[in-house]
């Protein structure tokens, strides 16, 4: 039986971008557009009927913050991948989205032709992030150059979990991590779920952020 297409819900209030995203998804046989809405309220109502594989969401919606939608989607379906596509590239919005459960973060200056690839990357276990956003995250994690590093906390992770987290932090997909460690992707996912529980997080990006804050990643 062939794999089912990846279902995608698009939440974007700017007509031009909404059209671009829907067209990009519609061109791909392995992707399926569930619906496209322009506000938080209708999107929350759609989640009542079912959560898609991928939620593509802007943060600045006319009736609220897209992070509320991310939290609700992840609460209802933890394996839902939430891809933020927004104009906001500041620390506050980036961190809030990651903490809400976003697994990818793109700025709207990203090429529209890259959207399908990013969605596939998400479903393969990756975390597509715009280069400028990745740089801001690294700078935030690094802190001021003259500030001494905080002592590393005692790690709650096993050696294998620590090894997997470090590879995930480098941007490797679960399949690539499995190949690097000579274990199956299924085993990688099982370890990642344990990492999430131990760090009290709900996404790959949040796990990397929390581990860095705790001094577990250097």
matplotlib code that plots the C-alpha trace (Angstrom):
import matplotlib.pyplot as plt

x = [0.0, 1.5, 2.3, -0.5, 0.3, 1.4, -1.6, -0.9, -3.0, -2.0, -2.8, -1.7, -3.6, -1.7, -3.4, -0.2, 1.7, -1.5, -1.7, 2.0, 1.9, -1.2, 0.1, 3.4, 1.7, -0.8, 2.0, 3.4, 1.8, 3.1, 1.5, -2.2, -3.6, -6.3, -7.4, -6.2, -7.5, -6.6, -7.2, -6.6, -10.3, -11.1, -7.8, -8.6, -12.0, -10.4, -8.2, -11.4, -12.0, -8.5, -4.8, -2.8, 0.7, 2.1, 0.8, 2.2, 1.4, 2.2, 2.7, 1.0, -2.6, -5.5, -7.2, -4.2, -0.8, 0.0, 1.8, -1.6, -2.4, 0.9, 0.4, -3.1, -2.0, 0.9, -1.3, -3.8, -1.2, 2.4, 3.8, 2.3, 5.2, 4.6, 6.4, 6.4, 6.7, 6.8, 8.3, 9.3, 13.0, 13.6, 14.6, 11.2, 9.1, 11.7, 12.0, 8.2, 7.5, 10.1, 8.8, 5.2, 6.4, 7.5, 9.8, 10.8, 11.1, 11.4, 11.3, 9.1, 12.1, 12.8, 12.3, 8.7, 10.2, 11.8, 8.5, 7.8, 11.4, 11.1, 7.9, 9.5, 12.5, 10.2, 8.5, 11.9, 12.9, 14.7, 14.2, 14.4, 15.4, 16.3, 20.1, 19.6, 17.3, 19.8, 22.5, 20.3, 19.7, 23.4, 24.2, 21.5, 22.8, 26.4, 25.7, 28.0, 31.6, 33.0, 30.5, 31.9, 30.1, 27.8, 28.9, 27.3, 24.5, 24.5, 23.0, 19.7, 20.5, 22.2, 25.3, 23.3, 20.6, 23.3, 25.0, 21.6, 20.8, 24.2, 23.6, 20.0, 21.4, 23.6, 20.5, 20.6, 17.3, 16.3, 17.2, 20.7, 21.2, 20.3, 22.7, 25.5, 25.0, 24.1, 20.7, 17.2, 15.3, 12.6, 15.1, 16.2, 12.6, 12.2, 15.3, 14.2, 10.8, 12.7, 14.9, 11.7, 10.3, 13.5, 13.9, 10.1, 9.9, 7.8, 9.9, 13.4, 14.1, 12.9, 15.1, 18.2, 17.4, 16.7, 19.8, 21.9, 20.4, 21.2, 24.8, 24.3, 25.4, 28.6]
y = [0.0, 3.4, 5.9, 8.4, 12.0, 14.4, 16.4, 20.2, 23.0, 26.5, 29.5, 32.7, 36.1, 37.7, 36.7, 36.7, 34.3, 32.2, 31.6, 30.8, 28.3, 26.6, 26.4, 25.0, 22.3, 21.5, 20.9, 18.0, 14.5, 13.5, 16.5, 17.2, 20.6, 20.0, 23.6, 27.1, 29.8, 33.3, 33.6, 31.8, 31.2, 29.1, 27.2, 26.2, 25.0, 22.9, 21.2, 20.0, 17.8, 16.6, 17.7, 17.5, 16.0, 19.5, 22.9, 25.8, 28.9, 32.6, 34.2, 37.6, 36.6, 39.2, 37.6, 36.3, 34.8, 31.7, 30.2, 29.5, 27.3, 25.5, 24.7, 23.3, 21.3, 19.7, 19.1, 17.2, 15.4, 15.4, 14.1, 17.1, 19.1, 22.9, 25.1, 28.8, 31.1, 34.7, 38.1, 38.1, 37.2, 38.6, 36.5, 36.9, 35.4, 32.7, 31.4, 31.6, 29.6, 27.0, 26.7, 26.3, 23.3, 24.6, 22.2, 24.6, 28.4, 30.2, 33.9, 35.0, 36.0, 32.3, 31.0, 29.8, 26.9, 25.6, 25.0, 21.5, 20.4, 21.9, 20.1, 16.8, 17.6, 18.1, 14.7, 13.1, 14.3, 17.5, 21.1, 23.6, 27.0, 30.2, 30.9, 34.3, 32.7, 29.9, 32.5, 34.4, 31.2, 30.4, 33.9, 33.7, 30.3, 31.5, 34.6, 37.6, 36.8, 38.0, 36.1, 33.0, 29.8, 28.4, 25.1, 22.2, 20.5, 16.9, 15.3, 13.4, 11.7, 8.4, 8.4, 7.1, 9.8, 12.5, 11.1, 11.3, 14.7, 16.1, 14.7, 16.1, 19.5, 19.4, 19.2, 15.5, 13.8, 10.7, 8.5, 10.1, 9.8, 6.1, 5.6, 7.4, 5.2, 2.0, 1.8, 2.0, 5.3, 3.7, 3.2, 6.8, 8.0, 5.9, 7.6, 11.0, 10.5, 9.7, 12.8, 14.9, 13.5, 14.0, 17.6, 18.3, 19.5, 18.7, 19.3, 18.9, 22.6, 23.0, 20.0, 21.6, 24.9, 23.5, 21.3, 24.3, 26.3, 23.5, 23.3, 19.8, 21.0, 22.9]
z = [0.0, -1.0, 1.7, 2.3, 1.3, 4.0, 5.1, 5.5, 7.1, 6.1, 8.3, 6.7, 6.6, 3.7, 0.4, -1.7, 0.6, 1.2, -2.6, -2.9, -0.1, -1.4, -4.9, -3.8, -1.8, -4.6, -7.1, -5.0, -5.3, -1.9, -0.1, 0.5, 1.4, 4.1, 4.3, 4.1, 6.5, 7.4, 11.1, 14.4, 15.2, 12.1, 12.4, 16.0, 14.8, 12.2, 14.8, 16.5, 13.4, 13.3, 13.4, 10.2, 9.8, 9.3, 10.5, 8.4, 10.4, 10.5, 14.0, 13.4, 12.8, 12.8, 15.8, 17.9, 18.0, 15.9, 18.9, 20.5, 17.5, 17.7, 21.4, 20.7, 17.7, 19.6, 22.6, 20.5, 18.4, 19.6, 16.3, 14.4, 12.9, 13.1, 10.6, 11.3, 8.3, 9.4, 9.1, 12.8, 13.2, 16.7, 19.8, 21.5, 18.7, 17.8, 21.4, 22.0, 18.9, 19.8, 23.3, 21.9, 19.9, 16.5, 14.7, 11.9, 11.6, 8.2, 7.4, 4.6, 2.5, 2.1, -1.5, -2.1, -4.0, -0.9, 1.0, -0.2, 0.6, 4.1, 4.7, 3.7, 5.9, 8.8, 8.3, 8.0, 11.4, 10.5, 11.6, 8.7, 10.0, 8.0, 8.3, 10.0, 12.6, 13.2, 13.8, 16.3, 18.2, 18.3, 19.5, 22.2, 23.4, 23.3, 25.4, 25.7, 24.7, 28.0, 30.2, 31.8, 30.8, 33.5, 35.0, 33.2, 35.2, 36.0, 32.9, 33.3, 29.9, 29.3, 27.2, 24.2, 24.7, 24.9, 21.7, 19.9, 21.1, 19.9, 16.4, 16.4, 17.4, 14.3, 12.2, 11.3, 10.6, 12.7, 9.7, 9.4, 13.2, 13.0, 10.1, 12.0, 15.1, 13.2, 14.8, 13.3, 12.9, 15.1, 17.9, 17.5, 17.8, 21.0, 22.5, 21.4, 23.2, 26.4, 25.9, 25.6, 28.8, 30.8, 29.6, 29.8, 26.2, 23.2, 20.1, 18.7, 18.7, 22.3, 23.4, 21.9, 23.4, 26.9, 26.8, 25.9, 28.7, 31.1, 29.9, 28.4, 24.9, 24.4]

ax = plt.figure().add_subplot(projection="3d")
ax.plot(x, y, z, "-o")
ax.set_aspect("equal")
plt.show()
